[in-house]
Each structure stands twice: as structure tokens, then as C-alpha cells.
Amino acid sequence: MRKKFNRLKLVLVEKEKSNKWLAEKLKKSETTVSNWCTNSRQPSIETLISIAEVLDVEVDKLLITKNN
């Protein structure tokens, strides 16, 4: 089973946004965003900060922690 590091997919659902919307905002491919959402790949720290800014959330809301 693949280890999950980010909550991006859940935050997108909470914000009622799509992978396509985020890809356009970040100027990334939809495939790249999809890989992040499925935890197949992880965004860089710089990109994670950009994602948080675009989604108007704190960076920690995008990460899996021991508490969630």
C-alpha cells in the first residue's frame, strides 16, 4: 500500500475545486496535479506553498500528520 503524504485531494473537494482548476492556477499539467492528488508523486516545498496560497489554506492543512 502506497504511503500518503498529502491531503490535496480532500482539500480540493472541501474547496469545491477541480484538479484542472488547480493545474491552470499553478501552470502545471493536469497529470502532475492528478499524481499529487493520488500521492503517486509529491509537490516540492515551494509548490506546496503555492498550492496553499491558491487554495487559501495553511500549508499544514495539505499534509498528513499523526493526528489525521
C-alpha positions in Angstrom: 0.0 0.0 0.0 1.3 3.4 -1.0 2.0 5.8 1.8 0.0 9.0 1.7 1.8 12.3 2.5 -0.6 14.9 1.4 -4.3 15.7 1.7 -4.6 17.7 -1.6 -7.5 15.7 -3.0 -9.5 16.2 0.2 -8.8 19.9 0.4 -9.8 20.4 -3.3 -13.1 18.7 -2.5 -13.6 20.9 0.6 -12.9 24.0 -1.5 -15.1 22.7 -4.4 -12.2 23.0 -6.8 -11.0 20.6 -9.5 -7.6 19.2 -10.5 -8.0 21.1 -13.7 -8.6 24.4 -11.9 -5.5 23.9 -9.7 -3.4 23.0 -12.7 -4.4 26.1 -14.5 -3.7 28.3 -11.5 -0.3 26.8 -11.0 0.6 26.5 -14.7 1.1 22.8 -14.3 -0.3 19.8 -16.2 -3.4 18.1 -15.1 -1.4 14.9 -15.0 1.0 16.4 -12.5 -1.8 17.6 -10.2 -3.5 14.2 -10.5 -0.3 12.5 -9.4 -0.1 14.7 -6.4 -3.8 14.0 -5.6 -3.2 10.3 -5.7 0.1 10.6 -3.8 1.9 9.0 -6.7 4.2 11.9 -6.6 4.7 14.8 -4.2 4.9 18.5 -4.9 8.1 20.4 -3.9 8.0 22.5 -0.8 7.9 25.6 -3.0 5.0 24.2 -4.9 3.2 23.1 -1.7 3.4 26.7 -0.5 2.0 28.0 -3.8 -0.9 25.4 -3.6 -1.7 26.6 -0.1 -1.8 30.2 -1.3 -4.0 29.4 -4.3 -6.4 27.4 -2.1 -6.2 29.9 0.8 -5.3 27.4 3.4 -2.3 26.9 5.7 0.3 24.5 4.4 -0.2 22.1 7.3 -3.8 21.5 6.1 -2.3 20.0 2.9 -0.2 17.4 4.8 -0.9 14.1 6.5 0.1 14.3 10.2 -0.1 11.8 13.0 -3.3 13.5 14.1 -5.1 12.9 10.8 
